[in-house]
């Protein structure tokens, strides 16, 4: 009997063929995971990342998001902000990449718009944290910090001044960032130790930046002086070489070529045109007088009359379209973006309903997210916006 050869697989190939799970599947998609300060649940993270390839898991995630959004409208407890916070945390876990299709930016916007006028949550750290996370997801967060300052939201917390100062520092507004941190310290924003520590680190960064700028300026001045000195030497050398070349050229030329008359420049003028211009000048008769005042103001001599007494002559014959055109109105063009209903609608109690978000599909969510990134306060009432 012939010996049967048994093919032995290496451990890695054997594991991939077995399709077993180890709990470390997130390693395959870790570049798409957005880190969180509080950390992540590995089991939830694995299920969320598997949803990219398994439609059943993706469908279950969307259903769970819909259920949490419905729970926000159906909440009857004493803390209406709590279901919003739970929904935000779940979306951060279930959609680790925090892409535009996750709906996280829409939840941020609807949450802050629901409670911006509530005095109960102005100093609530959870509400301020939602604002700050919303600002991190926008292109320019300056309008958000201006809004918080105008409405006295989060001013008792050190996180507000630290985040605002970091934003100004990213725009190289060091003086304004220094003023914001000093303002927070003067107001004893809590925790004050964290704010003072952030201020010390800010001073160190600003000093390093100032020293780096001074070194760059000194290097530029040294290089400029060296370049100017070299440029003068090069100019003198070039000028001397040019003079020597011209003298050599004169020596090589024949004497009659050197003494020859200069080249004549072509002139496009002739005798006839000059004569015509002179005749025009001689025949020109300038004003001898400016005329009387009545002659100068002749355009104002018409007597005003009533415009209502003047009738525009109409063409004889029936109008085009008959009598149906008399009651017709001009159709005003409405842009598609303006005609679309906003993501949140105000109810009679003043709370923002999230029913619209439940009905939106992935494409509409992505489009609305892009608009909110560009203009975070686009759905706020105009009276609430900072002047």
Protein Blocks (a to p, Z undefined) as FASTA:
>chain_A
ZZdddddddfklmmmmnopaehlmmmmmmmmpccdfkbpafklmmmmmmmmmmmklmmmm
mmmmmmmmmmmmmpcbfblmlmmmmmmmmmmmmmmnopaknommmmmmmmmmmmmmpmkl
mmgmklmmmmmmmmmmpmblmlmmmmmmmnogoklpfklmmmmmmmmmmnopaklmmmmm
mmmmmnopacfklmmmmmmmmmmmmmmmmmmmmmmmmmmmmmmmmmmmmmmmmmmmmmmm
mmmmmmmmmmmpcfklmmpccdddddfbdfklmmmmmmmmmmpccdfbgbjfklmmmmmm
pccddfklpccdddedddehijmlmmpccdddddfklmpccfbdcdfkopacfklmmmpc
fklmmmmmmmmmmmmmlmpcfklpcZZ
